[in-house]
Amino acid sequence: MTRRREQVLRRLHLRLTAVWTAAWLLCVVVLCSVAIATHARLAQLDLASSARLRATAVYGLTWFDGDDRFHDEVLRKEPDVIDSGSDIWVIGKGPPPKVLLRPQRPRFDLAEPFALAEAVIAGGRDIANEGHDRRGRAYLLQAKVTYDDRDRATAAILVLADPGARDAAHAAFVRWTLAIAAGLAAFGILVGHVLSRRSLRPAIASFEQQERFIAAAAHELRTPVARLQALCESAQDGRESPAQVLAKVERVTTQTAGLVDQLLLLARLDAAASPVHKEPVRLDLLVEAILPDDRPIAFHATESVVNADLRLVQTAVRNLIDNALLHAATDASDEAISVTVSGRKVIVEDRGPGFPESLLQRIREPFVTGPASRGSGLGLSIVQHIAQLHGGELRLENRAGGGARVELSL
């Protein structure tokens, strides 16, 4: 059974990890794709904008006079425009076409610059495209028409920018993005592995708790079953009269029924299957109604109203009082059991043997009892669960001078 449970949990863990990993990797891939595409687009726009800006600068810093002579004196005073890492050409229309401005050391070897200039002048509009020169080198072209003093299209400004720097920067961005994505992917897989294991902890704890509960319940029920078998054998042997045997059987079955009821209640509380219906409750009147009439109990209470489940709180307080009566001292000269209701707290005190110091931290667990205890070890565990369902807690301590003090806080 344990091996089968481990196999089921292992398969579930792998499935959770796989689902998390797939979702995480999908997100990383989408983000990387968007980032790379956006960077490429921005780099393209930046280069095109730079080329367009240089063409506009050449257009503004050169002109033609009335004799159709080209003037670039102002442009040459702006070395940042001419020596900008781009080839700048100004070609006048023909026939024959004339080179009015050219770079000292051209970076690109255009196949037909004059035909390109004539096409730009004839079209009368700016153009922008990418291509390759005769050496196969990529370039970005920004062409602009310039006019003479009579507003006639007379020349074309050609700006050829080098996209190599842009491509190198984009390639570096892609490499860094992929490296970061790989790191994020590895981190996400690790986180998914850890989270899937943590998400299974409640299931593992539930399995373990069920196993402990079944084992403990079987152990506790074994005793009354053995007693019933012994009584049956005693009746068959004729050692006791049928009336005596029936009386003992009735006591054993009554105790067993109470034990089974407590087991079922603890199981429902532990599985959160018992709904909590909270309503305003007079806590002092509730406790007073539970007090037994045949035992001396000192009761002290102030008016107190709490939002609680009446049925569960009655069960919790009854368990505390029964537990105190079970372990209280029987000497009439000893101090009586004390029950106090103050605010949202119910305090039960007795002068019995108290809690064993070695078990004080574990006594709230199911079936944990002291060596001389006559109880089943379920009462305090039930009270603990009820307190937690009401957002409170159960505090246990030993009194000075002997005895136990139990405080139920809602």
N, C-alpha and C positions, 0 to 999 in steps of 0.2 A: 504493500500500500504506500509506504514511504517512497519507494523507488518510482512508482507510477506518479505520485504527486510531484516529485522532483522533475520527472520528464515533462509533465504538463506545464509546470512553472518555467522550465527551461525553454520550451517551445514558445510559451507566451512572452517570455523575455526577449527571445530572438525576434518575434513578430513585432513587438513594440519598438525594439531598436531599429528594425528594418523600416518600419513606417516613419519613425522620427527621422532616420537618415535620409530616406527618399524625399521627405518634405523639406528637410534642411538643405539638401543638395540642390533641389529644384529652386529654392529661394536664392541660394548662392549663385547658381548659374544664371538666373534671370537678372539678378543685380549686376553681375559681372558683364553680361551682355549689354544691359542698358548703359552701364558706365563706359564700356569700350565704344559703343556706338555713339554715345553723346560726346565723348572726348574726340573721336574722329570727326564728327560733324563740327564741333567747335573749332578744332584745329584747321579744318578746311575753310570755315568762315573767317577765321582770323587771317589766314594767308591771303584769301581773296580780298578781304577788307584792306589789308596792307598794300596789296598791288593796286587796288582801286584808289587808295589814298595817294600813292606815288604818282599815278597817272593824273590825278586831279591837281597835284602840286606842280607837275610839269606843265599842265594846261594853264595854270594860273601864273607861272613865272616866265613863260615865253609868249612871244607875240609876233605878228607880221605888221610891218609898217606900210605906208601907202605905196611903196615901190615893190611890194611883195618880198621884201627881204626879211629873213628870219632872225629874230633876236633872242639869244639865250644868256645874255650877260648876267642877269639877276639869278638865273638858275645855277650858273656856275659858281655863284657866291654861296650856294647852299650845298656843301659837299655831302651832307647827311642824306640828301635826296638822290644825288647821282650815285654816290658810292654806298649803296644800301644793300649790297648783295644781290641786286637784280640788274638785268640788262635793260637799258632804256634807249629806245630808238624813236626818232622823229623822221618820218619819210614823207616828203612832199609829193603831190600828184604830178604826173607827167603829161605828155611824154617829153622826155623820158623821166621816170621817177628819180627824185633826188634824195640823198641821205642828208638830212639837216642836222641830225644829232645822232651819235652812235657811241657805244661804250668803248673805252680804250682797250680793254681786254674782254672781248665777249665770252660769256660762259656757255652760251648755247649757239649751235651752228644751224640756223634756220635754213630750210630748203628753199623757200620762195618768199622772202620777206617783202619784196616789192608787190607781188601779187596779193599778199595778205593785206598790205597797206591800201592798195587800190580797192580791194573788196570792202574794207572798212569805210573808206572815203565815199565810195559809191553807195553803200548802204546808209550812210549818214547817221549811224547809231553805234553806241558802245557795244563791245562784245567781250565775253569772258569764256575761256575754255582751257582744257588741258590737252597736252600732246607730247610728242617726242621729236627731238631734233634729228639730224642726219647721223649722229653718233648714238642714237638710241637713248639719249638722256631726257628724262621727264621734265616738263616745265609747265608752269601755269601762266597763261597769257591773259593780260588785261589790255584791251585796245580802246582808244578814245579818239574821237574826231576833234581836230582843232580848226579854227576859222581865221580868215584874214580880217582886215578892218572893214571890209564890205560885207561881212557875215557870210562868206562863201566857204564851204568845206574845202580846205586847201592842203591839209596834211593829216597824217595819222600818228598818234602816240602809241607806241608798243612797249609795254612793260612785261618782261619775262622773269617771273620769280621762280626760285629754286624750291620745290617741295621736299627736297631731301631732308632738310632740318626738321620739317614738320613730320615726315614719315619716321625719322629716327626717334623723335620725341614720342610719337604715338606708339612705336614699337617698344620703347622703354616703359611707357605707361601700361601697355598690355602685359609685358613681363612682370612688372610689379603687381598689377591687378591679379594676374593668375597665381603669383606666389602667395599673395594675401588670401586669395580665394581657397588655395590649397590648405593654408593654415586654418582658415575658418571652417573648411570642410572637416579637417581632422579634429578640430576643437568641437564642432557640432556632433560628430560621431561619438566622441568621448562623452560629451554631455548627455547625449541620448542614451548611451549605455548606462551611465550613472542614474539618470532620471528613471529609466525603465526599471532598474533594480529597486530604486526607492519606491516607485509606484506599486511594486509587487510586495513591499514589506507588509502592508495591511493584510493582504491575502495570505502571506506566509504566516503572519502572527495569528490570523484567524484559524488556519489549519492547525497550527501548533496548539492553540487554545482549545480547539475542539478535541484534539487528541488527549490533552491533559484532562479536559472536562469528562470525556467518556471514560478514561481510565479511573479517574477519581470517583465518578458516579458508580461505576461498576464495583469499585472497592467498598464504597459506603453501603451499597445495596446488598453486597455479599453477606454482611453481618446479619441483617434481619431475615434474609432467606435461609441462612444456616440455622438461625434460631427457630424458624418455622419448621424446618426439617427435623430439628431435634424434638420439637413439641409433637410432631406427627409420630415420630418413633416412640416417644414417651407414651402417647395415647395408645399406640398399638401394643406396647408391652404391658399395658395396664398398670403402670407405676403411678399414674395420677388419674383421677376421675375425669370424665368428659367435661364436667362443668369447670374444673380447674384449668384444664387444657384450653377450653374455649375462652376463658377469661384472659389467659396469657396470650392466646392468639389474637384476641381483640386488641390488647395493648400493643403488641408488636405491629399489627396491621395499621393501627392508628398512628404509631410513630413513623412507620414506613410511608404512609400516605402523606404525613406532614413533610417528610424528607423529599418525597417526589414533588410535592407542590413547590417546595423551596428550589429544587433543581430546575423545574420548569420556569419559575419566575426568574431565576438567575440567568437561564439561557435566553429568555426573551429580553431581559435588560441588557445582557451582554451583546446581543445581536441587534440592539436598537429596534426590536420588533414590537415592543410594547409602547404604544403611543402615549405621549404626555399631554394631557388636557388640563392646562393651567386655568385656574379661576381664583378669585379672591377667597381666602380661607382664613377663619379665625384660628390661628395656630394654638392659642392658649386653650380654647374650648375643645379643639380636636384632641390635644394631648390629655386633657382632663377626662374626656370620655373614654379613653383607652385604659386608664389606670384601673387595675384590678381592685375589687372591694375586699378581698380576703387577705391582703398583704399590707403591712404598714409601709406607706410611702409618703415621704415629705414632699409636698407639691408647692412650688412657688412660681407664680406667673404674673406677667403684666399683659394687658391687652395688646395683641399683636395680629396684624393682618398681612398675609403674604399671598403672592400669586403662585399657586402650586397645584399639583395633581393630588386631589384629596385621597384617592385610593392608595397611591404610592407612598405618600407621606405617612398615612396610617400604618402601612406595612413597615416602614422604616422605624417609626417610633415604637411600634409594638415589638419589633425585633430587639431594639435597644433595651427596652424594659424587661423583656423575657430573658435576655442575656444577663442583665444585672441580677434579676431574681434567681437565675440558675447558679450564679457564682457568688452571690452575696453570702456573708457570714450568717450562720443559723442561730447564733447565740442571741438571746433576747436582749442582753445588756448592750449589745453592739449598736452602733448608729444605724438608723434606718436608711433605706435607699432614698436618694434625693433626686427629684426631677424638677428642673427649672426651665421656664420658657421666658426668654428675654430677646425682644426684637425678632430677628430671623433665626435665632438659635434655640436648639433644644439640648439641654445639658443633663446627662444622667450620671450620678455618682454612687458608688457603693463602697463597702469596706471589706470586700472579698480579697482573694489573693492577688488581684491585679493582673496585669499582662506580663508574661515572661519577657525580660529585657532582650533576650536573644531573638524573640519573635515579634517585637514591637513594630518593626518596619514591614513585616510580611503578614501580620495577622489579618489584614484586610483581604488577602487572597483567598480564593475558594479552598475549603477543606484544610486550611491551616489552623490548628488548634494547639493549645498547651498540653503538656503531658498529663495533667490531671483534669482536663476539660471533659465534660459530659455532653457537649454539644457536637453538632455535625461540622462546624466550621464554615457555615454558609451565611449566617445572620449578618455579620459585619460586612461581608462581601456584597450582600444585597443592599445594605444601607449605603455602602460606598457608591454603588452604581446609581442609586436613587438620588444621592446628593449631587453627583456629576450631571445627571439629567436635569437638575434644577440649578445648575451653575454654581453649586456650593462645594463643600468638602466635608470630610469626616476626620476629626482629630481625636487621637487616642493618646492618653498619658496615664501614668501611675500617680496616685495621690500621695502626698507626704503622710506618713503614718500608716500606709497600707490602703489598698483598694484601687479602683480604676475610675477614671473620669473620661467620659465620651461626650464629644461635642459635635452635634449635627448642625451644620450651617447651610441655609438655603439661600 
